[in-house]
Amino acid sequence: MSREIKKILVIKLGALGDFVLALAAMRKIREAHPRAKITLLTTPPFEALAKLSPYVNAVETDGRPGDFQDLTRMLRRLRAARYDRVYDLQTNNRTNWYFQALRPFPPQWSGIAYGAGLPQRGSARLTMHTLERQADQLKAAGIWPDAPTEPGSAPPPDLSWILKVAKGVRAPAAGGKPYVLLVPGGSSHRPEKRWPLENFAQLAAVLKDRGLDVLIIGGPQESAMARHIQKALGGKARDLTGRTDFAQLALLGAKAALVVGNDTGPTHLLAAAGAPTIALFSEASDPALCGPRGHVTVITSHDLKALPVSTVASAAITLLH
């Protein structure tokens, strides 16, 4: 008789979009182990959102140690915890090294680390969307026998639970009218993944004319973008850049009439929260591998500078009906 799995570690570091997509796998892990104590090893930005989720019991945020002393401390804690099983949803060189460092008596390990007890084999994983790839990993681990692994078949992450815990989240008041959330920013070193700011401003004007309030979100470094859009609308837009954490964003997304954003983490988060979403992709990334899913329209363009406002506005009007 197999040993009961009582203590589980889930590892997910990565960027926001990757973390959001992994919530679908975390849900399945919780369903497969309803009585287990599940600890998430992650990084500080995801702590608040993870603690609100129904999928984990505890959150540790030192998953990417800054120096050797921190690394030694983390590994010592992982050994002492004596986890029955680890679901490595990061599956990279870093977490492979963590597994090797826990030898000679590592916990059962789901992932691709060399020597893992519950390995995900084969090269097909390299061409799978994150959702199907992680479904296949959990199938290989024996907890999702009928996991959907065909392209487009795995269910998207679901953050609708944010509404149930909303009393613990104070999102900025959005006013009484339906609102659209614009995500005009993205990685500063990947400008090719951004639709031109002027196009966002023109789209904002179209949506404002249709009776929607316009809210602009992003990090504090993107406040100049918000001011540009505000100016184009005569001040009739709200700048929320730098003013929302991930839990607050999820709550805003759960109540939004529409989201329009570049291929960046907040767009993934808002889509997972249930917002009708338009995600804009250039050839710099492949939505077949990492695009958001749900009530989502993905618009791709070889060069986002060439993507007309009219194309995005038409898709927005369709989603609003």
Number of C-alpha atoms within 10 A of each C-alpha: 3 4 6 9 15 14 17 25 25 22 22 24 25 17 13 18 19 22 20 27 26 23 22 22 28 25 17 17 21 17 13 15 18 12 11 17 17 24 19 25 22 22 19 14 14 21 18 15 17 21 16 18 17 14 23 21 15 14 20 18 16 16 22 17 15 9 8 9 9 14 16 13 12 20 17 13 11 17 15 9 12 14 20 17 20 24 23 23 26 21 17 13 11 12 21 18 12 17 25 15 15 14 11 8 11 21 20 19 21 23 28 23 22 11 14 18 17 21 18 21 12 8 8 9 16 10 12 19 24 23 29 24 24 27 26 25 27 26 18 18 19 14 16 18 12 11 20 18 19 12 14 15 13 21 16 21 24 19 24 16 15 24 16 10 14 15 9 12 18 14 18 13 7 16 8 7 11 14 22 28 27 26 29 26 28 22 13 11 7 9 13 19 23 23 27 17 16 15 18 23 22 17 21 28 20 17 19 17 10 10 11 19 21 26 24 26 26 26 16 13 11 20 17 12 22 27 17 15 29 21 13 17 16 9 12 16 21 17 21 19 21 13 14 18 17 20 27 20 26 30 27 27 29 23 19 22 21 28 27 29 27 25 30 25 23 26 32 28 28 30 31 29 28 26 26 25 32 26 25 24 25 21 13 15 14 13 19 13 17 17 24 32 23 17 16 21 20 16 17 16 15 12 15 21 15 10 18 13 17 13 10 20 18 10 16 22 13 10 17 11 6
